[in-house]
Amino acid sequence: MFIHIGNDNVIRSRDIVTIIAKDVISSSSIMEEMMEKGHEDGTVKGREKNSKSVVITTELIYYSTLSVSTLKKRSKMVSMIHKVDDGIHFT
């Protein structure tokens, strides 16, 4: 399944490692270092300006203008749809 994460980016839900609030990055030297390396390697996509969250996948890092809670809701919807597609029904 796929999730639209904003900024015209659609990614595979199975590739998502984590979704974090953008302001968390500045509170962790490890996260700052990861983002700096990602910018150098070209693995960071999107604009930092106006972004609310960071989506880390197995291959790339995306800035998203959507909040963590919105992305979480979208991922839950994808999970529910996937379960229905697999034949699991809710009563």
Protein Blocks (a to p, Z undefined) as FASTA:
>chain_A
ZZdebjhiacdfklpmbdcdfklmmmpmklmmmmmmmmmnopagcjfehpabdcddfkbc
cddfbdfklmmmmmmmmmmmmmmmnopacZZ
